[in-house]
Amino acid sequence: MKTLALLDKYNRPVPRYTSYPAMPFWKTDKFTKEQWYKNVSETYAADPEQPVSLYVHLPFCEKLCTYCACNTHITRNHQVERPYLEALTAEWNLYCSLLGKRPQITELHLGGGTPTFFAPENLASFLRTVLGPEPRAAREAFSFEGHPLNTSDEHLRILHSFGFSRFSIGIQDFDPRVEYLINRFQTPEQVQRLTLRARELGYTSVNFDLVYGLPGQTREGLKKTIGEIIAMRPDRIAFYSYAHVPWKKPGQRRYTSADLPDGAAKIALQLAGREMFLEAGYRDIGMDHFALPGDALLDHARLHRNFMGYTLQDNKILIGLGASAISETPTAFAQNEKAVAAYQDSLAAGTLPTEKGHLQDKQDLYLRRQIMELMCQGVTKLNNLQSASLAPAISDLEADGLVRFQDNVLEVQAAGRLFLRNICAVLDPYLHGAQQDTERFSKAV
């Protein structure tokens, strides 16, 4: 089967391109906090009425999901909630001072960790500071992540009152053996009950997260899970590849590589899931995502991609609040301190907790636009120098039926949608000049 051969050929470590350059290539030695402050303030001053996007990282979880590669802090001590939210508020106030006022927010996402670890009343107190006390109309771009076992009616009602209309549930797999190995348990009945309740309360979009390539996962088990998912008819589905990085995330040492589907088996999982989604009427969006017909994200002409994923919001400023949160402007990226204690200490001292970042040069900006276009619209135009220097690599992609290249226009073909990361990597000079080690990035599939 040609697709299996291609998946095997292109299944190598490459960036996910949530930023360009990818984070390992950020020139952190040429970046200072002061430069970041100036960059943000000047970007906003150029249009003081512009809206911003806001990402809030809430890292706490009561127990460790062993597969997870996110920045998390495991504790059952809920006394951590208020000090952390106070630090978030302090960070928000510092950004408001930097901008000269509280900006309009048209995109807001609560990520984690487990945002619903926090008591509903504590989240409400924080959101009143950020958004104001008055109720807000539901907004398509206000979303949060919730765990099926601790997301309550009160969470759903309070967040909806602040304008949240999208709700994402992390499922991964319903197979009991997989759930045991990844230490994450929920039943289809619990997920369905939560989904129905969210819709009753007025949520217009429910997203399910699934992961393929997990320890103990089989094709039959995953197909059963997907069948149960499709029956619930979520509006969107994210179908991610498991990234095995035990050198970064010790929790993944609960199992070994022998417990993981091998290359061919993992590829079969990906293809089986994709086929089931498409047969059920879902359409694919860029990379890893599927949506029902009529979903706004299927408007590829307006599609944009940032650290929060695919979106229709193309705000110039994304402010990331919280430990490890990432912010961006059209010409720079910045990441906060990763450790909760270091993050809170910085704010206690009255300074933004920026830990590292990258200021983009002209080549970065040019390539960032091209990679964004490939990820979202599936087409971009190269200059003559690129066309000449990249001709062998592009010819290889074209011979495999992944792209069409004519008159300097590089267009992703239907077969190439599975290999967006690889296609973008061809354009990436940072990647070409780097040592190709397996610990820098996860594999494409």
VOGU-3710 file (C-alpha; in Angstrom, 3 decimals, decimal comma):
1> mktlalldky> 0,000/0,000/0,000  1,546/3,266/-1,170  0,289/5,321/1,784  1,905/2,936/4,275  5,203/3,143/2,391  5,049/6,942/2,415  4,198/7,048/6,107  7,171/4,834/6,840  9,432/7,023/4,677  8,396/10,321/6,215
11> nrpvprytsy> 7,967/9,194/9,819  10,962/11,076/11,197  11,442/13,757/13,851  10,259/17,164/12,620  8,797/20,264/14,336  5,045/20,722/14,795  5,499/24,349/13,673  3,293/25,985/16,265  5,935/28,691/15,896  8,566/29,518/13,341
21> pampfwktdk> 11,364/29,108/14,132  10,596/26,051/16,247  11,471/26,622/19,895  14,776/24,659/19,914  16,066/27,155/17,347  15,099/30,325/19,193  18,062/32,692/19,534  17,635/33,095/23,262  21,101/34,612/23,714  19,988/37,605/21,639
31> ftkeqwyknv> 16,751/38,131/23,569  16,087/40,207/26,705  12,987/40,920/28,759  13,363/44,607/27,979  13,239/43,875/24,244  10,078/41,860/24,763  8,416/44,658/26,751  9,263/47,141/24,002  8,067/44,809/21,273  4,683/44,249/22,917
41> setyaadpeq> 4,094/47,900/23,797  5,070/49,148/20,328  2,894/46,532/18,606  -0,104/47,610/20,656  0,634/51,344/20,405  0,483/51,077/16,608  -3,246/50,282/16,984  -4,526/50,876/20,546  -8,007/49,604/19,656  -6,843/46,217/18,417
51> pvslyvhlpf> -8,107/43,106/20,241  -5,757/40,519/21,704  -5,806/36,764/22,206  -5,288/35,361/25,693  -4,048/31,932/26,719  -4,121/31,012/30,414  -2,062/28,020/31,525  -3,476/26,251/34,577  -0,922/23,486/35,223  -2,369/21,631/38,213
61> ceklctycac> -3,665/18,044/38,040  -4,658/15,745/40,879  -2,872/12,814/39,297  -0,361/12,255/36,520  -1,516/11,035/33,126  1,637/9,187/32,152  1,369/9,830/28,402  1,161/13,621/28,861  4,019/15,807/27,637  2,447/19,094/28,809
71> nthitrnhqv> 3,860/21,237/31,597  1,947/20,019/34,661  2,155/20,186/38,454  0,678/17,184/40,267  -0,986/17,826/43,631  -4,169/17,126/45,571  -3,638/20,248/47,647  -6,214/22,753/46,435  -4,729/25,452/48,647  -2,469/26,163/45,646
81> erpylealta> -5,383/27,598/43,675  -5,652/31,118/45,068  -1,918/31,933/45,187  -1,572/30,821/41,590  -4,611/32,805/40,447  -3,262/35,836/42,305  -0,027/35,450/40,331  -2,014/35,236/37,081  -3,858/38,406/38,029  -0,580/40,164/38,800
91> ewnlycsllg> 0,818/39,113/35,426  -2,306/40,337/33,643  -2,097/43,688/35,435  1,550/44,071/34,390  0,594/43,486/30,761  -2,263/45,983/31,045  0,213/48,555/32,393  2,552/47,762/29,504  -0,272/48,284/26,987  -1,626/51,349/28,785
101> krpqitelhl> -5,109/49,880/29,360  -7,065/46,652/29,618  -7,328/45,441/26,019  -10,330/43,897/24,341  -10,109/40,082/24,309  -11,652/38,271/21,358  -9,963/34,896/21,900  -9,501/33,189/25,259  -8,444/29,662/26,096  -7,956/27,992/29,470
111> gggtptffap> -5,459/25,158/29,056  -3,489/22,886/31,307  -2,931/20,824/33,235  -6,546/20,567/34,211  -8,364/23,929/34,271  -11,304/22,296/36,058  -8,937/21,396/38,907  -9,784/24,935/40,053  -13,000/25,579/41,959  -15,639/27,328/39,812
121> enlasflrtv> -15,794/30,311/42,186  -12,027/30,789/41,984  -12,091/30,749/38,196  -14,972/33,230/38,263  -13,029/35,612/40,512  -10,065/35,559/38,144  -12,209/35,988/35,021  -13,998/38,990/36,541  -10,597/40,679/36,847  -9,681/39,903/33,250
131> lgpepraare> -13,028/40,395/31,507  -14,988/42,617/33,861  -17,935/41,705/36,109  -20,777/41,985/33,606  -22,122/38,859/31,856  -20,863/38,332/28,332  -22,493/36,961/25,213  -21,137/33,591/24,111  -18,048/33,852/21,916  -16,941/31,162/19,483
141> afsfeghpln> -13,290/31,734/20,390  -13,706/31,369/24,179  -12,819/27,792/25,117  -11,546/25,631/27,933  -10,301/22,106/28,577  -12,026/19,889/31,119  -11,558/16,436/32,587  -14,713/14,271/32,514  -14,227/13,287/36,157  -14,042/16,761/37,705
151> tsdehlrilh> -15,914/19,112/35,367  -19,091/20,003/37,246  -22,353/21,658/36,272  -21,094/24,710/38,126  -17,943/24,842/35,981  -20,038/24,676/32,825  -22,556/27,302/33,977  -20,042/29,818/35,312  -17,699/29,624/32,339  -20,626/29,928/29,932
161> sfgfsrfsig> -21,720/33,090/31,771  -18,309/34,597/30,944  -18,790/33,930/27,232  -17,269/30,466/26,853  -19,000/28,526/24,094  -16,426/25,838/23,313  -15,524/22,942/25,575  -12,760/20,401/24,953  -12,696/16,974/26,621  -9,488/14,960/26,795
171> iqdfdprvey> -10,418/11,317/26,185  -7,442/9,679/24,414  -8,886/6,110/24,480  -11,627/4,163/26,251  -9,771/0,824/26,177  -9,321/-0,262/29,852  -5,778/-1,551/29,276  -4,718/1,716/27,640  -6,410/3,717/30,401  -4,478/1,732/33,007
181> linrfqtpeq> -1,110/2,326/31,328  -1,698/6,049/30,798  -3,382/6,453/34,218  -6,403/8,262/32,815  -9,856/6,811/33,358  -13,261/7,795/32,062  -16,182/5,888/30,567  -18,147/6,655/27,402  -21,197/7,205/29,619  -19,412/9,891/31,664
191> vqrltlrare> -18,248/11,676/28,520  -21,680/11,500/26,903  -23,376/12,843/30,031  -20,970/15,797/30,159  -21,346/16,475/26,434  -25,140/16,511/26,606  -25,103/18,770/29,660  -22,774/21,251/27,972  -25,069/21,445/24,975  -28,121/21,876/27,199
201> lgytsvnfdl> -26,429/24,873/28,830  -25,723/26,524/25,478  -22,252/25,413/24,431  -22,208/25,433/20,646  -19,016/23,436/20,087  -17,693/20,368/21,900  -14,273/18,986/20,989  -12,878/15,548/21,852  -9,132/14,882/22,048  -7,890/11,431/21,036
211> vyglpgqtre> -4,338/10,086/20,796  -3,050/7,267/18,610  0,128/5,299/19,314  -0,509/4,954/23,062  0,883/2,023/25,066  -1,293/-1,067/24,807  -3,354/0,451/22,005  -4,635/-1,864/19,289  -6,404/-1,198/16,017  -9,520/-3,000/17,205
221> glkktigeii> -9,586/-1,142/20,523  -9,085/2,252/18,908  -11,783/1,588/16,324  -14,182/0,708/19,137  -13,331/3,977/20,916  -13,778/5,991/17,730  -17,100/4,293/17,046  -18,310/5,356/20,498  -16,976/8,884/19,876  -18,688/9,236/16,512
231> amrpdriafy> -21,987/8,160/18,067  -21,753/11,167/20,423  -21,212/13,457/17,394  -18,686/15,954/18,797  -18,414/19,090/16,678  -14,634/18,808/16,425  -12,100/16,038/16,962  -8,364/16,396/17,561  -6,498/13,180/16,685  -2,935/13,530/17,881
241> syahvpwkkp> 0,106/11,332/17,526  1,539/10,138/20,848  5,004/11,624/21,417  7,225/9,222/23,351  9,756/11,454/25,122  10,634/9,699/28,426  13,886/11,674/28,638  11,706/14,779/29,065  8,686/13,270/30,831  9,653/10,595/33,401
251> gqrrytsadl> 6,011/9,562/33,808  6,287/7,832/30,444  8,704/5,374/32,054  5,694/3,582/33,531  5,850/1,530/30,335  8,560/0,768/27,790  8,830/1,013/24,032  7,813/-2,657/23,927  4,337/-1,578/25,092  3,973/0,890/22,222
261> pdgaakialq> 2,626/0,079/18,752  5,614/-0,223/16,419  5,991/1,990/13,358  3,719/-0,008/11,049  1,115/-0,583/13,776  1,038/3,104/14,700  0,640/4,080/11,074  -2,263/1,632/10,779  -3,900/3,261/13,818  -3,628/6,687/12,232
271> lagremflea> -5,066/5,542/8,920  -7,913/3,616/10,549  -8,956/6,585/12,649  -8,748/9,038/9,784  -10,827/6,753/7,554  -13,529/6,394/10,205  -13,783/10,157/10,746  -14,056/10,886/7,028  -16,612/8,120/6,476  -18,691/9,565/9,339
281> gyrdigmdhf> -18,875/12,909/7,537  -16,086/14,790/9,294  -13,706/16,887/7,222  -10,055/17,386/7,948  -8,639/20,762/8,969  -4,985/21,351/8,344  -3,221/18,810/10,552  -4,600/16,441/13,245  -8,060/18,079/13,348  -11,498/17,148/12,017
291> alpgdalldh> -14,814/19,002/12,085  -18,400/18,510/10,993  -19,560/20,287/7,828  -20,491/23,893/8,518  -17,829/24,405/11,177  -16,206/27,820/10,874  -12,708/26,303/10,898  -13,404/24,758/7,500  -13,092/28,269/6,030  -9,474/27,658/5,057
301> arlhrnfmgy> -9,050/31,119/3,540  -9,393/32,645/7,033  -7,654/29,861/8,944  -4,774/30,871/11,200  -2,501/28,898/13,513  -0,942/29,917/16,818  0,203/28,223/20,023  -3,431/27,447/20,868  -3,938/25,557/17,588  -6,129/26,358/14,581
311> tlqdnkilig> -8,265/29,470/14,882  -10,012/32,145/12,837  -8,621/34,842/15,112  -5,572/36,517/13,584  -4,833/38,963/16,389  -1,397/40,519/16,335  -0,828/39,940/20,049  -1,259/36,665/21,917  -0,628/37,017/25,644  0,200/33,819/27,493
321> lgasaisetp> -0,406/33,929/31,247  0,883/31,289/33,642  3,855/29,007/34,145  5,411/27,974/30,790  2,826/30,000/28,809  3,981/31,346/25,452  3,189/34,790/24,068  3,693/36,103/20,550  3,570/39,234/18,421  4,112/39,493/14,644
331> tafaqnekav> 7,885/39,714/15,235  8,671/37,926/18,519  7,967/35,012/20,850  8,393/34,764/24,628  7,939/31,939/27,122  7,367/32,211/30,866  9,236/30,413/33,612  8,192/26,748/33,535  8,302/25,978/37,270  5,309/27,223/39,248
341> aayqdslaag> 7,513/28,453/42,128  9,828/30,429/39,833  6,821/31,868/38,004  5,193/33,052/41,239  8,477/34,382/42,659  9,017/36,581/39,606  5,573/38,133/39,967  6,017/38,565/43,723  9,051/40,662/42,800  6,886/42,784/40,487
351> tlptekghlq> 8,356/41,612/37,159  6,929/39,690/34,232  8,029/36,030/34,456  9,503/35,918/30,938  12,210/33,243/30,870  13,282/33,126/27,208  12,257/34,249/23,757  13,163/34,969/20,169  13,174/38,113/18,046  12,527/37,346/14,396
361> dkqdlylrrq> 14,730/38,612/11,581  13,575/39,221/8,005  14,186/35,638/6,914  12,242/34,312/9,920  9,282/36,509/9,049  9,332/35,457/5,403  9,461/31,751/6,233  6,944/32,106/9,071  4,399/33,394/6,557  5,113/30,578/4,098
371> imelmcqgvt> 4,843/27,860/6,737  1,637/29,395/8,098  0,170/29,350/4,580  1,106/25,701/4,074  -0,325/24,703/7,461  -3,596/26,591/6,940  -4,273/27,119/3,241  -2,085/24,338/1,832  -0,330/26,575/-0,672  2,463/29,144/-0,726
381> klnnlqsasl> 4,756/30,840/-3,217  8,543/30,491/-3,098  11,101/32,934/-4,397  13,542/32,015/-7,168  16,399/31,317/-4,759  14,272/28,897/-2,724  13,022/27,165/-5,847  16,579/26,576/-7,058  18,106/25,496/-3,749  15,211/23,289/-2,672
391> apaisdlead> 14,581/21,737/-6,089  15,848/18,215/-5,189  13,787/17,994/-1,978  10,672/19,413/-3,631  11,076/17,051/-6,588  11,115/14,144/-4,143  7,887/15,379/-2,519  6,344/15,850/-5,955  7,383/12,374/-7,113  5,622/10,946/-4,052
401> glvrfqdnvl> 2,449/12,848/-4,960  2,530/15,041/-1,856  2,855/18,440/-3,557  2,420/20,148/-6,882  5,120/22,674/-7,819  4,733/25,020/-10,755  5,791/28,638/-11,378  7,278/28,804/-7,854  3,903/27,878/-6,296  4,071/24,983/-3,826
411> evqaagrlfl> 0,658/23,378/-3,312  -0,131/20,519/-0,948  -2,018/17,663/-2,627  -4,598/15,411/-0,974  -1,969/12,770/-0,173  0,275/15,450/1,301  -2,173/16,489/4,010  -0,825/13,656/6,172  2,675/15,066/5,792  2,284/18,789/6,387
421> rnicavldpy> 5,080/18,833/8,965  7,479/17,169/6,517  6,558/19,545/3,706  7,124/22,567/5,937  10,436/21,090/7,112  11,785/21,249/3,554  11,582/25,058/3,760  13,252/25,256/7,181  16,964/26,217/7,067  17,264/25,880/10,856
431> lhgaqqdter> 16,332/22,228/10,548  18,698/21,613/7,657  21,651/22,949/9,613  20,854/21,136/12,856  22,074/17,821/14,113  19,290/15,345/13,418  18,878/13,832/16,844  15,721/12,018/17,901  15,381/13,922/21,160  14,784/17,336/19,610
441> fskav> 11,356/16,688/18,062  8,695/13,999/18,026  8,174/11,910/14,903  5,765/13,148/12,273  3,423/10,169/12,666
//
